[in-house]
Amino acid sequence: MKFLKLSLASLAVSTALFAGNYNIDASHTNVGFTVKHMMITNASGKFNDISGSFEFDEKTKALKSINGEIITASINTSNEKRDEHLKEADLFDATQFPKITFKSTKIEKNKVYGDLTMKGVTKAITLDLETSDVIIDPKKKKKTGFSLNGKIKRSDFGISWNKALETGGVAVSDEVKLSIDIEGVLAN
């Protein structure tokens, strides 16, 4: 019995030695999205103001958890007029809902499950996961990262503005593709 307790304690300590808490490095992180525009091409954008943290086990290369926050008004589609419209009440309503958040609830080998809150609505979503190695950068900081990809329906979050096209269809698709690349620095 004593051997079993000692083994379990050793396992817990060795697992803790390899798991680390990382802060998201916003300058090397991209939270991007793509929507179909006019039923013929893709319009894309990203958010510039991102923060959060995640836990990563470098021994198993496994993401353990992630919490992130985006400032809604930091939306950037490379079109100032469109960005201003996206911040208005009929779309993101950035004044009333200044933050978009994500909190993981479960992580499997290549899937992240979590709660996305946007415009005051929280929905469970699933994202595909691809992790990276842990490296030591030239400044001797430990870093790692991962990519998340998935799809959501903007109408699920109360973002339903659209215009019907004379030829049929709508100006903006309901489906939004998410493409997220996150780099983190080990917290001291």
RACORDA-V703621 format. One record per residue. RES is the residue in one letter. NEAR is the number of other ideal C-beta (glycine too) atoms within 10 Angstrom. Layout:
# RACORDA-V703621
res=RES near=NEAR
res=RES near=NEAR
This chain:
# RACORDA-V703621
res=M near=5
res=K near=6
res=F near=7
res=L near=8
res=K near=9
res=L near=10
res=S near=10
res=L near=10
res=A near=10
res=S near=10
res=L near=10
res=A near=10
res=V near=9
res=S near=10
res=T near=12
res=A near=10
res=L near=11
res=F near=14
res=A near=15
res=G near=19
res=N near=14
res=Y near=23
res=N near=14
res=I near=22
res=D near=15
res=A near=17
res=S near=7
res=H near=13
res=T near=19
res=N near=15
res=V near=24
res=G near=15
res=F near=20
res=T near=16
res=V near=17
res=K near=18
res=H near=14
res=M near=14
res=M near=13
res=I near=7
res=T near=7
res=N near=11
res=A near=17
res=S near=13
res=G near=19
res=K near=18
res=F near=20
res=N near=14
res=D near=15
res=I near=21
res=S near=14
res=G near=19
res=S near=15
res=F near=23
res=E near=18
res=F near=25
res=D near=18
res=E near=16
res=K near=11
res=T near=13
res=K near=15
res=A near=16
res=L near=25
res=K near=14
res=S near=17
res=I near=25
res=N near=15
res=G near=22
res=E near=16
res=I near=21
res=I near=15
res=T near=21
res=A near=17
res=S near=18
res=I near=23
res=N near=15
res=T near=16
res=S near=10
res=N near=12
res=E near=9
res=K near=8
res=R near=15
res=D near=16
res=E near=12
res=H near=14
res=L near=21
res=K near=16
res=E near=12
res=A near=12
res=D near=11
res=L near=19
res=F near=24
res=D near=18
res=A near=21
res=T near=11
res=Q near=10
res=F near=17
res=P near=13
res=K near=14
res=I near=22
res=T near=15
res=F near=23
res=K near=15
res=S near=19
res=T near=11
res=K near=11
res=I near=19
res=E near=11
res=K near=10
res=N near=11
res=K near=13
res=V near=23
res=Y near=13
res=G near=21
res=D near=13
res=L near=20
res=T near=16
res=M near=22
res=K near=17
res=G near=10
res=V near=12
res=T near=13
res=K near=13
res=A near=10
res=I near=19
res=T near=15
res=L near=23
res=D near=13
res=L near=21
res=E near=12
res=T near=18
res=S near=15
res=D near=9
res=V near=19
res=I near=10
res=I near=10
res=D near=9
res=P near=5
res=K near=7
res=K near=6
res=K near=12
res=K near=17
res=K near=18
res=T near=22
res=G near=22
res=F near=19
res=S near=15
res=L near=23
res=N near=14
res=G near=17
res=K near=14
res=I near=20
res=K near=14
res=R near=21
res=S near=13
res=D near=15
res=F near=20
res=G near=14
res=I near=21
res=S near=13
res=W near=15
res=N near=15
res=K near=8
res=A near=9
res=L near=11
res=E near=5
res=T near=7
res=G near=7
res=G near=13
res=V near=14
res=A near=15
res=V near=19
res=S near=19
res=D near=15
res=E near=13
res=V near=20
res=K near=16
res=L near=18
res=S near=16
res=I near=23
res=D near=16
res=I near=24
res=E near=17
res=G near=25
res=V near=17
res=L near=16
res=A near=11
res=N near=7
